[in-house]
């Protein structure tokens, strides 16, 4: 069996360069995703800001089918 050192060193160099470039690309992708991602909507507000939301809106009391259908599509209930 012929063992070529030049061939094996070129393979090892290729694998090392490939691994370094792979780590660089994945790291830059993570950095870019963090830079572009929107602010977390459920974090505590800063300063004098208040977070106001309705957890259980009242359903319409009318028996009109259009109002009930609008309610269903808006709130999913």
N, C-alpha and C positions, 0 to 999 in steps of 0.2 A: 504494500500500500504506500502510495506516494503522499507525503505530508508537506504541503506547500505553506510555508510561513507567510509569504507575501499575500496569498489568497485569504488565509485566516485573519491576518491583521486588517486587511481591507474590509472583511465582513464585520469584524469587531468595531472598527472605526465607523462603519455605516450604522450599526446598531446604536452606538453611543450618540452619534449625531442625530439619528432619528429620535431617540429618547429625549435628548435635550430640546429639540425643536417641538416635540409633542408636549413637553412640560411648559414650554414658553407659550405655545398656542392656547393650551387649556387655561393657563394662568391669566393670559390676556383676555380670554373669553369671560372668565369669572369676574375680572376687574370691570370689563365693559358692561356685563349684566348688572353688576352692583351699581355702577355709575348711572345707568339708564333706568333702572327699576324705580317705580313710583314710591313715594313715601308711604310707609305702613299706615293704612287708614284707621286702624284700631288702637293706635298709640295714644298716650295721654296728651292732651293739648297743652301748648306752652303759653305762658303769660296769662292774660286775662281772658283767654278764649274759653268758650264753653262748648261741650259736645252735646248736642241735643238731637234726640231721635225718638221715634214712636215705636214701641215694641209690639203693641197689639192695637192696631187701628180698629175703630168701630165699623162694623159692616153697615151698608145702607139699609134703612128701615123700609124703603119703598119696595113694592112688589113688582116694579117695572122690570121687565126682562132685560132691557138694554142696560139699565144701571147695574143689575146683578152681573151681566156679562162683562161690563167694563171693570167692575170690582174684581171679578175672577182673573181677568187678564192682567190687571195692575198688580194685585197682591198675590196671585197664585193660590187663592183659597176658594 
